[in-house]
Structure formats: structure tokens, C-alpha cells
Amino acid sequence: MRGPPAFAGDVVKLLEQRGVGLVDVAVLQPADPFLDMAGEDLRRRIFLTESETGQTLCLRPEFTIPVCLDHIASQAGTPRRYGYLGEVFRQRREGGNEFFQAGIEDLGDGDTAAADARSVADAYALLSLVLPKRALSVTLGDQAIFEAVLAALGLPRGWRMRLARAFGSKAMLETALADLANPPRNGQLPSPVATLALDADLDALTTHIAADMEKLGFSASASRTPADIARRLIEKAQLRSVRLSDEAFAALKTFLAIHVPLFQAAESLQAFASDAGLSLGSALDTFAARAEAVAGHGLTGDAVHYDAAFGRPLDYYTGLVFEIASGDGERPLVGGGRYDRLLTLLGAKGQIPGVGFSVWLDRIEALRGDAS
């Protein structure tokens, strides 16, 4: 097992200077929160194991969920900022299955724009410290803006959920948009199942599926339950019944093509909304306030961009998403975003807003080696 990179001490000092409390969370974590909320790509790469009592555990694949779970368990007050530096574990990863990450999780600050901007600025300062001679490029997206556009276009809930889940994966988003433009037929389903799904008869469809599973000898506890399968089939049937108008589809494509320097982004979004006859409401107000706050940290000019189609492949993001790379580098050095629903889903009694970022220290180490 490799130790932390030589510059880890400098990272820890910067975290302390930024006013965060350093935490050390357990390497072994309950697997269910990651399987439920971590995103399809990460779920496939988790190292799973079992406790002596049969509980499904995993080697921590990231820090955000463990830090949030520890915060809830400690019943600590907010606002509170946590910093960390340690190993994470992911299967089939280029560069090794074990690697070090550092980052900050900022919990409970009600000023969304200020907390978002601080997270971007903290991440940028960390990279500037350990890569002082490298030009850095920041890309920001916004899950809330994307979802506001979908709602304003009048898409039904099922389609909004599917597209929101695809946000952050170019391939998934392109597939979803292709299906939205030309919905596939229900011909692959047996006639009784297709009829019950189209009628959205959940009880009857659940009963039918349960009977078929029993007949085939499948255990409902071995995978998804009959009710889960029925709900998914009904959702798919409803999605296939929707076709977006050419005008609305063109507006969505126009939105996804917006890619401008951040200082121009709020104006560009407002112009898009006006041309399309849409209202983006409070999501646009929050976006504009955040852009102003980011500029207040000195992050201005062409190095900081807004990309309307940019997301990150983790299911728990709700607003800001961002990455920072070295110049035009393809692999990000930092990834982060806002996750206002996560702590409630993890068991917090009240809503606790959150935003944070993680830094891939092995990628930084490689760049430092290239420069030496």
C-alpha cells in the first residue's frame, strides 16, 4: 500500500488555513448509501464485502457520504466545514484501485451562492498551491438550471427524472434525447403486461409479475420486488407515450449548447429563456448570485466557463457541479458540487444543505512529476 504523496503535508496545512476541521472516517462503510445514491458508474466499481452479522459493507469509494454520515451520527451543529485526506478504493480504475483524495465538505450554510463560490475558490487555491506553474481551467454546470428548463418545457415527471439521472453522462443523455425525439414502442412486452403498464394499474401489474416470478421459481428477495418492477415498467410505458414538440426539443438542444465564460452565463441564460418563452425562476437568480460570488474570489476571465450540458455522474447533486483541470487536460483534478438532499436521505432529522469537492492527488502527483 502506497503512502500519501510528498506534498500531502502542504494540502493539510491549506485545509487548516481554510478553517476546516480535519476528520478521519472509517475505511469500511455501510454499502447501501453508496449503492442507492452514488451514481451508476461508481456503483459498478465499489469493493463489496460482508460483516460477521451479514451486513453488506464496502471499502470507501469516496468521502462525501462517509463525512455526512459521521456528521449526522455526531449530532454536530451547523454550519460546519470538514476537511479530509485519505485513501479511497475503486475497481477497474486507470492508475490503480487505491488512491488518495483530499477535499472539503461544507455543511449547513444557508447562503447558497456564497458557499458554492467558496467551494470553487477553496479547490482552486489548493490546486494553485501544489501546481503553481500550471494554468487551470474551471468548468461549472448547474443541475438546478437543467431541471428548471425541463420543467419549463412541460416535460412530465418521468422524463424529467430520466434526463436528470442522465445529466453528467454524455452517452446516457444522448440516448435519452434520442428516445425523447423518437419514442420506442412497447412491442417487446407481452400483451397483458404492456396493457397493464399503459393503464398504469400498479396493483394488477404487481400481482401479475409476482405470479410469473413464482411460476419461474424466482425469489422476490433475490433482486427487485414485483412492485419495483411494476413501477419501472409503468414509468417506461409513460415515457414512451410522450413526444416533445419540435419547438420544445429545439429549445432543449439550444440550451444544452450554451458554453460561455461564467461572467456572461447569467445573461446568456436569460436571453435563452426569453427567446424560448420560458421562466427559470429562482434557479436563475441563484445562478446569477453564485457567478457574482465566484468573481468576488478573483476567479474571472476565460479560464472559468459555464457549460449547460456539464454534469457529474453522482446521483446526489442538486445544484452547482464543477470540475477543475490543468489547462485543456481531459482528466479533471477536482470534482465537486452541491447536494442539498443528501443528508436528509442519509437520515438527518432536518434539511442540511451541503456543498463540497474532492481532489485526485495521484493525478496531481503525475503532473508534478512531468514538470520536474
PENOR-V500482 format. One record per residue. RES is the residue in three letters. PHI is phi as a letter, one per 20 degrees, with the letter a starting at -180 (none if undefined). Layout:
# PENOR-V500482
<<RES/PHI> <RES/PHI>>
This chain:
# PENOR-V500482
<<MET/none> <ARG/f> <GLY/e> <PRO/f> <PRO/f> <ALA/f> <PHE/e> <ALA/g> <GLY/f> <ASP/f> <VAL/f> <VAL/f> <LYS/f> <LEU/f> <LEU/g> <GLU/f> <GLN/f> <ARG/e> <GLY/m> <VAL/d> <GLY/e> <LEU/f> <VAL/c> <ASP/c> <VAL/e> <ALA/f> <VAL/f> <LEU/e> <GLN/c> <PRO/f> <ALA/f> <ASP/g> <PRO/g> <PHE/f> <LEU/f> <ASP/e> <MET/c> <ALA/e> <GLY/n> <GLU/f> <ASP/f> <LEU/f> <ARG/g> <ARG/f> <ARG/d> <ILE/f> <PHE/e> <LEU/d> <THR/b> <GLU/c> <SER/e> <GLU/f> <THR/e> <GLY/n> <GLN/f> <THR/f> <LEU/d> <CYS/b> <LEU/f> <ARG/g> <PRO/e> <GLU/a> <PHE/d> <THR/g> <ILE/f> <PRO/g> <VAL/f> <CYS/f> <LEU/f> <ASP/f> <HIS/f> <ILE/f> <ALA/f> <SER/f> <GLN/l> <ALA/f> <GLY/f> <THR/c> <PRO/f> <ARG/b> <ARG/d> <TYR/d> <GLY/d> <TYR/b> <LEU/b> <GLY/a> <GLU/e> <VAL/c> <PHE/c> <ARG/b> <GLN/f> <ARG/l> <ARG/d> <GLU/f> <GLY/n> <GLY/o> <ASN/f> <GLU/d> <PHE/b> <PHE/e> <GLN/c> <ALA/c> <GLY/r> <ILE/c> <GLU/d> <ASP/d> <LEU/d> <GLY/n> <ASP/e> <GLY/f> <ASP/e> <THR/g> <ALA/f> <ALA/f> <ALA/f> <ASP/f> <ALA/f> <ARG/f> <SER/f> <VAL/f> <ALA/f> <ASP/f> <ALA/f> <TYR/f> <ALA/f> <LEU/f> <LEU/f> <SER/f> <LEU/f> <VAL/e> <LEU/c> <PRO/f> <LYS/d> <ARG/e> <ALA/f> <LEU/d> <SER/c> <VAL/d> <THR/d> <LEU/d> <GLY/c> <ASP/b> <GLN/f> <ALA/f> <ILE/f> <PHE/g> <GLU/f> <ALA/f> <VAL/f> <LEU/f> <ALA/f> <ALA/f> <LEU/f> <GLY/n> <LEU/f> <PRO/f> <ARG/g> <GLY/g> <TRP/f> <ARG/f> <MET/f> <ARG/f> <LEU/f> <ALA/f> <ARG/f> <ALA/e> <PHE/f> <GLY/o> <SER/c> <LYS/g> <ALA/f> <MET/f> <LEU/f> <GLU/f> <THR/f> <ALA/f> <LEU/f> <ALA/f> <ASP/f> <LEU/f> <ALA/f> <ASN/c> <PRO/g> <PRO/f> <ARG/e> <ASN/e> <GLY/f> <GLN/f> <LEU/e> <PRO/g> <SER/g> <PRO/f> <VAL/f> <ALA/f> <THR/f> <LEU/f> <ALA/f> <LEU/f> <ASP/f> <ALA/l> <ASP/e> <LEU/f> <ASP/f> <ALA/f> <LEU/f> <THR/f> <THR/f> <HIS/f> <ILE/f> <ALA/f> <ALA/f> <ASP/f> <MET/f> <GLU/f> <LYS/f> <LEU/e> <GLY/n> <PHE/e> <SER/e> <ALA/f> <SER/e> <ALA/f> <SER/b> <ARG/f> <THR/f> <PRO/g> <ALA/f> <ASP/f> <ILE/f> <ALA/f> <ARG/f> <ARG/f> <LEU/f> <ILE/f> <GLU/f> <LYS/f> <ALA/f> <GLN/f> <LEU/f> <ARG/f> <SER/e> <VAL/d> <ARG/c> <LEU/f> <SER/f> <ASP/g> <GLU/f> <ALA/f> <PHE/f> <ALA/f> <ALA/f> <LEU/f> <LYS/f> <THR/f> <PHE/g> <LEU/f> <ALA/e> <ILE/f> <HIS/b> <VAL/b> <PRO/g> <LEU/g> <PHE/f> <GLN/d> <ALA/f> <ALA/f> <GLU/f> <SER/f> <LEU/f> <GLN/f> <ALA/f> <PHE/f> <ALA/f> <SER/f> <ASP/f> <ALA/e> <GLY/m> <LEU/d> <SER/d> <LEU/e> <GLY/l> <SER/f> <ALA/f> <LEU/f> <ASP/f> <THR/f> <PHE/f> <ALA/f> <ALA/f> <ARG/f> <ALA/g> <GLU/f> <ALA/f> <VAL/f> <ALA/f> <GLY/f> <HIS/e> <GLY/n> <LEU/e> <THR/c> <GLY/n> <ASP/f> <ALA/f> <VAL/d> <HIS/d> <TYR/d> <ASP/c> <ALA/f> <ALA/e> <PHE/e> <GLY/b> <ARG/c> <PRO/f> <LEU/c> <ASP/f> <TYR/e> <TYR/f> <THR/c> <GLY/b> <LEU/g> <VAL/c> <PHE/b> <GLU/c> <ILE/c> <ALA/c> <SER/e> <GLY/l> <ASP/e> <GLY/g> <GLU/f> <ARG/e> <PRO/f> <LEU/e> <VAL/c> <GLY/c> <GLY/a> <GLY/r> <ARG/e> <TYR/b> <ASP/f> <ARG/e> <LEU/f> <LEU/f> <THR/f> <LEU/f> <LEU/e> <GLY/o> <ALA/f> <LYS/f> <GLY/c> <GLN/f> <ILE/c> <PRO/f> <GLY/b> <VAL/b> <GLY/a> <PHE/b> <SER/c> <VAL/d> <TRP/e> <LEU/f> <ASP/f> <ARG/f> <ILE/f> <GLU/g> <ALA/f> <LEU/f> <ARG/f> <GLY/f> <ASP/f> <ALA/e> <SER/e>>
